[in-house]
């Protein structure tokens, strides 16, 4: 993308060169010989009765000239179109940079989510293992049936499998992060619990859409493409207009001639200087101008529709992501309460199991619900961060300060380490 932006900037320089003076220089030397087998029949010639002597002519010249375009509207509009395309490339580069930020953020947050999944799976495995030991002891003393032992063993096997899969998923997420960043991380910091989970500012969906219409990089790129297409059309329409150019040249030429090996008096050097103002009016170009105008009109309409489509896409994108962030704020709070409810439910279920009103399946299910609630809470926090970044990316307001602010809420004392 950087190469594309740099290439289009050189395109501006190329287009501008048609308005700058074009200078050239030339030099040359030539020699010609004329030999004849005829007999000299001129009685007054010193070679009368003999073959005509060889004649040799030598000439040399040099010169310099300069041309300057005075009026060429087609080139002028081509230059303005090149400038718009260079600006378009700059917006495309900015958009690519923002997309890279959100992609890296998504990969980073996926690592945190996979770690939360692993912690949940590990805790579930440990809880089921302890439950299995307890049920086994109760069975050994005749307080439980073999069914409880078998159910606990099956639950432990499932928990172990889930934990192994979670370890694999965490390793894969680290590799995905390395692919994006080119850095093999052994560990990364978590997001601290003090990260504020708040509504977007401003908390107005239409305000975010209005901002995106003026600052979104994809829309800006399409706007420049539309302006470039307008200049292209004007350039094609001006192809039938006259062009004016000025030129000046200066030069010198001289020569020498010999006859029969005898040098003749040399010609005096000739110096010339010329100035001209050239007017050129195209009359017919095989319908090339007509076809070029038709093509440029279609390209302009295509660029106009592309801009309209991009504006609609961005508006939908901003509205969707705004709603996602607002929903995430509510979801995080709800899932925090869900953890408290799951903890209370598990304690009640364990108490009921101890007094015989609940069975082991109820206990295992309550534990599973608690660990799932803890994982869902962490996942919702990660989704909030990512959706907020994506909302700002869609609006065109994502900046390095957003990443700096996020880095201020890192928990370096409790990092996520890559599993081996």
C-alpha positions in Angstrom: 0.0 0.0 0.0 2.9 2.4 0.7 4.4 1.6 -2.7 1.0 2.3 -4.3 0.8 5.7 -2.6 4.4 6.6 -3.6 3.8 5.5 -7.1 0.8 7.8 -7.5 2.8 10.7 -6.1 5.3 10.1 -8.9 2.4 10.1 -11.3 1.7 13.7 -10.2 5.3 14.6 -11.1 4.9 12.9 -14.5 1.7 14.8 -15.2 3.2 18.1 -14.1 6.2 17.6 -16.4 4.1 18.4 -19.5 3.9 22.0 -18.3 7.6 22.4 -17.7 10.1 23.5 -20.4 11.4 20.8 -22.6 15.0 21.4 -23.6 17.1 19.5 -26.1 20.5 19.7 -27.8 21.9 18.2 -30.9 25.2 17.9 -32.7 26.2 16.1 -35.9 29.0 15.6 -38.4 28.6 14.2 -41.9 30.8 13.3 -44.8 29.9 12.3 -48.3 32.0 11.3 -51.4 31.1 11.4 -55.1 33.1 9.4 -57.5 32.5 9.0 -61.2 34.1 6.9 -63.9 33.3 9.4 -66.6 36.0 11.2 -68.6 36.3 15.0 -68.1 35.4 16.5 -71.5 35.8 20.1 -70.4 38.8 21.5 -72.4 39.3 24.2 -69.9 39.6 21.7 -67.0 43.0 20.7 -65.8 41.7 17.1 -65.8 40.6 17.2 -69.5 40.7 13.7 -71.0 41.1 12.0 -67.6 38.6 10.5 -65.2 36.6 13.0 -63.1 38.3 13.4 -59.7 36.5 12.3 -56.5 34.6 15.1 -54.7 34.3 15.0 -50.9 32.0 17.2 -48.7 32.2 17.4 -44.9 29.8 19.3 -42.7 29.2 19.7 -39.0 26.4 21.3 -37.0 25.1 21.8 -33.5 22.1 23.4 -31.9 19.8 23.7 -28.9 16.1 24.3 -28.5 13.5 24.7 -25.8 9.7 24.1 -26.0 7.2 25.5 -23.5 3.5 24.6 -23.3 1.4 27.7 -23.1 -2.1 26.2 -23.2 -3.1 22.6 -23.1 -6.3 22.0 -21.1 -6.2 18.2 -21.6 -2.8 18.0 -19.9 -4.0 20.4 -17.2 -7.0 18.3 -16.2 -4.8 15.2 -16.4 -2.5 16.8 -13.9 -5.4 17.7 -11.5 -6.7 14.1 -11.9 -3.3 12.7 -10.9 -3.2 14.9 -7.8 -6.6 13.6 -6.7 -5.5 10.0 -7.2 -2.4 10.7 -5.1 -4.7 11.9 -2.3 -6.9 8.9 -2.8 -3.8 6.6 -2.3 -3.0 8.5 0.9 -6.5 7.8 2.3 -6.2 4.1 1.2 -3.0 3.9 3.1 -4.5 5.4 6.2 -7.5 3.0 6.0 -5.1 0.1 5.6 -3.2 1.3 8.7 -6.4 1.5 10.8 -7.5 -2.0 9.6 -4.2 -3.3 10.7 -4.7 -1.8 14.1 -8.1 -3.5 14.5 -6.8 -6.8 13.1 -3.9 -6.8 15.6 -6.3 -5.8 18.4 -8.6 -8.7 17.4 -5.7 -11.2 17.5 -4.5 -9.9 20.9 -8.0 -10.0 22.4 -8.5 -13.5 20.9 -5.4 -14.6 22.9 -7.0 -13.2 26.1 -10.3 -14.9 25.3 -8.6 -18.2 24.7 -6.7 -17.8 28.0 -10.0 -17.2 29.7 -11.4 -20.3 28.1 -8.4 -22.3 29.3 -8.7 -21.0 32.9 -12.4 -21.9 32.9 -11.6 -25.4 31.5 -8.8 -25.9 34.0 -11.0 -24.8 36.9 -13.8 -27.0 35.8 -11.5 -30.0 35.5 -10.1 -29.4 39.0 -13.6 -29.0 40.4 -14.8 -32.2 38.7 -11.7 -34.0 39.9 -12.4 -33.1 43.5 -16.0 -34.0 43.1 -15.0 -37.4 41.7 -12.8 -38.0 44.7 -15.6 -37.0 47.0 -18.1 -39.2 45.3 -15.7 -42.1 45.2 -15.2 -41.8 49.0 -19.0 -41.7 49.6 -19.4 -44.7 47.4 -16.6 -46.6 49.3 -18.5 -46.1 52.6 -21.9 -46.9 51.0 -23.3 -43.4 51.0 -23.6 -43.1 47.2 -24.4 -45.5 44.3 -22.0 -46.5 41.6 -24.1 -44.3 39.2 -22.7 -41.1 40.9 -19.1 -42.4 40.5 -19.7 -43.2 36.8 -21.3 -39.8 36.1 -18.5 -38.0 37.8 -15.9 -40.0 35.9 -17.6 -39.2 32.6 -17.8 -35.5 33.5 -14.1 -35.5 34.4 -13.1 -37.1 31.1 -15.1 -34.4 29.3 -13.5 -31.6 31.4 -10.0 -33.0 30.6 -10.8 -33.1 26.9 -12.1 -29.5 27.0 -9.0 -28.3 28.9 -6.6 -29.9 26.3 -8.6 -28.3 23.4 -8.4 -24.9 25.2 -4.6 -25.3 25.5 -4.4 -25.9 21.8 -6.6 -23.0 21.0 -4.4 -20.7 23.1 -1.3 -21.8 21.3 -2.9 -21.2 17.9 -4.0 -17.7 18.9 -0.4 -16.8 19.9 0.7 -18.0 16.4 -2.0 -15.9 14.7 -0.7 -12.9 16.6 2.8 -13.6 15.5 1.7 -13.9 11.9 0.2 -10.4 12.1 3.0 -8.6 14.0 6.1 -10.6 13.0 7.0 -11.0 16.8 7.0 -14.3 18.6 5.5 -13.4 21.9 6.2 -15.6 24.9 3.6 -13.7 27.0 1.3 -10.7 26.8 -0.3 -8.5 29.4 -4.0 -8.9 30.2 -6.5 -6.1 30.3 -6.9 -4.9 33.9 -10.2 -5.1 35.7 -10.3 -1.3 36.1 -10.9 -0.8 32.4 -14.0 1.5 32.2 -16.9 -0.1 30.4 -18.9 3.0 29.2 -21.2 4.0 26.4 -19.7 5.6 23.3 -19.0 9.3 23.4 -21.1 10.9 22.1 -23.9 8.5 22.9 -25.7 9.4 19.7 -25.9 7.0 16.8 -26.6 9.7 14.2 -23.7 11.8 15.5 -21.3 8.9 14.8 -22.8 8.5 11.3 -22.4 12.2 10.6 -18.8 12.0 11.7 -18.1 9.0 9.5 -19.5 10.8 6.5 -16.8 13.4 6.8 -13.8 11.5 8.3 -14.1 7.9 7.2 -11.0 7.1 5.0 -12.9 4.9 2.6 -15.4 7.6 1.9 -12.6 10.2 1.5 -10.9 7.9 -1.0 -14.1 7.5 -3.0 -14.6 11.2 -3.0 -11.1 11.8 -4.5 -11.8 9.0 -7.0 -15.0 10.9 -8.0 -13.1 14.2 -8.4 -10.4 12.5 -10.4 -13.1 11.0 -12.7 -14.6 14.5 -13.2 -11.2 15.9 -14.2 -10.7 13.0 -16.6 -14.0 13.8 -18.3 -13.1 17.5 -18.6 -9.7 16.4 -20.0 -11.4 14.2 -22.7 -13.9 17.0 -23.5 -11.0 19.5 -24.0 -9.2 17.2 -26.4 -10.9 19.0 -29.3 -9.7 22.4 -28.1 -6.7 24.1 -29.5 -3.2 23.9 -27.9 -0.6 26.6 -27.9 3.1 26.2 -27.4 6.2 28.4 -27.7 9.6 27.3 -28.9 13.1 28.8 -29.4 16.2 27.4 -31.0 19.7 28.3 -31.8 22.3 26.6 -33.9 25.4 26.7 -36.0 26.6 24.8 -39.1 29.7 24.8 -41.3 31.2 22.7 -44.1 34.3 21.9 -46.2 34.7 20.5 -49.7 37.6 18.9 -51.6 38.0 18.1 -55.2 40.5 15.6 -56.3 42.2 15.8 -52.9 42.5 19.5 -53.1 40.7 21.5 -50.4 38.4 24.1 -51.7 37.7 27.3 -49.8 35.4 26.4 -46.9 31.9 27.8 -46.6 31.4 30.4 -43.9 29.7 29.1 -40.7 26.0 29.7 -40.6 24.3 30.7 -37.3 20.6 30.6 -36.9 18.2 31.7 -34.2 14.4 31.1 -34.3 11.4 31.8 -32.2 7.9 30.5 -32.7 4.4 30.5 -31.2 2.6 27.4 -32.3 -1.2 27.1 -32.5 -2.7 23.7 -33.2 -6.4 23.0 -33.7 -7.5 19.3 -33.9 -10.2 18.9 -36.6 -10.8 15.1 -36.8 -9.2 12.3 -34.9 -11.1 9.2 -36.1 -13.8 9.6 -33.4 -11.2 9.1 -30.7 -12.3 12.2 -28.8 -15.9 11.2 -29.0 -15.2 7.7 -27.7 -12.9 9.0 -25.0 -15.7 11.4 -23.7 -18.2 8.5 -23.7 -15.8 6.3 -21.7 -15.0 9.1 -19.2 -18.7 9.8 -18.6 -19.3 6.1 -17.8 -16.2 6.1 -15.5 -17.6 9.2 -13.8 -21.0 7.5 -13.2 -19.2 4.4 -11.9 -17.2 6.5 -9.4 -20.4 8.3 -8.3 -22.2 5.1 -7.6 -19.2 3.7 -5.8 -19.2 6.7 -3.5 -22.9 6.3 -2.8 -22.5 2.6 -2.1 -19.5 3.3 0.2 -21.5 5.9 2.2 -24.4 3.5 2.7 -22.0 0.7 3.7 -20.2 2.9 6.2 -23.5 4.2 7.6 -24.7 0.7 8.2 -21.4 -0.4 9.6 -21.3 2.5 12.1 -24.9 2.0 13.2 -24.2 -1.7 13.7 -21.0 -1.2 15.7 -22.5 1.5 17.8 -25.4 -0.8 18.8 -22.8 -3.6 19.5 -20.9 -1.3 21.9 -24.0 -0.2 23.7 -25.1 -3.8 24.0 -21.7 -4.8 25.2 -21.9 -2.3 28.0 -25.2 -3.8 29.2 -24.0 -7.3 28.6 -20.8 -6.9 30.7 -22.9 -5.6 33.7 -25.4 -8.4 33.2 -22.7 -11.1 33.1 -21.0 -9.8 36.2 -24.3 -10.3 38.0 -24.7 -13.7 36.4 -21.4 -14.8 38.1 -22.8 -13.8 41.5 -26.0 -15.7 40.7 -24.1 -18.8 39.5 -21.9 -18.8 42.7 -25.0 -18.6 44.9 -26.7 -21.4 42.9 -23.6 -23.6 43.1 -23.4 -23.1 46.9 -27.0 -24.0 47.3 -26.7 -27.0 45.1 -23.7 -28.3 47.0 -25.6 -27.8 50.2 -28.5 -29.7 48.8 -26.3 -32.5 47.7 -24.8 -32.8 51.2 -28.2 -33.2 52.8 -29.5 -35.5 50.0 -31.9 -33.2 48.2 -29.7 -32.8 45.1 -27.8 -35.4 43.1 -24.3 -35.3 41.6 -25.6 -34.3 38.2 -27.1 -31.1 39.7 -23.8 -30.3 41.3 -21.8 -30.8 38.1 -24.3 -28.7 36.2 -24.1 -25.9 38.7 -20.3 -25.9 38.5 -20.5 -25.8 34.8 -22.8 -22.9 34.8 -20.5 -20.9 37.1 -17.4 -21.5 35.0 -19.4 -20.6 31.8 -20.6 -17.4 33.5 -17.0 -16.5 34.4 -15.8 -17.1 30.8 -18.8 -15.2 29.3 -17.9 -12.2 31.4 -14.3 -12.1 30.2 -15.4 -12.6 26.6 -17.9 -9.8 26.8 -15.2 -7.4 28.1 -12.9 -8.3 25.2 -15.8 -7.9 22.7 -16.5 -4.4 24.1 -12.9 -3.3 23.6 -12.8 -4.7 20.0 -16.2 -3.3 19.0 -15.2 0.1 20.4 -12.1 0.2 18.3 -14.0 -1.0 15.3 -16.6 1.7 15.8 -13.9 4.4 15.8 -12.3 2.8 12.8 -15.5 3.0 10.9 -16.0 6.6 11.9 -12.4 7.4 10.9 -11.5 8.6 14.3 -9.3 5.8 15.5 -5.9 7.2 16.5 -2.7 6.1 18.3 -4.1 7.8 21.5 -6.8 5.1 21.6 -4.1 2.4 21.8 -2.1 4.4 24.3 -5.2 4.7 26.5 -5.8 0.9 26.2 -2.2 0.3 27.2 -2.8 2.3 30.3 -5.2 -0.4 31.5 -2.8 -3.4 31.1 -2.2 -5.8 34.0 1.5 -6.6 33.7 1.5 -8.5 37.0 -0.7 -11.3 35.6 0.4 -12.0 32.0 -0.9 -14.6 29.6 1.9 -17.1 28.8 2.1 -19.2 25.7 1.6 -22.9 26.3 4.1 -25.3 25.0 
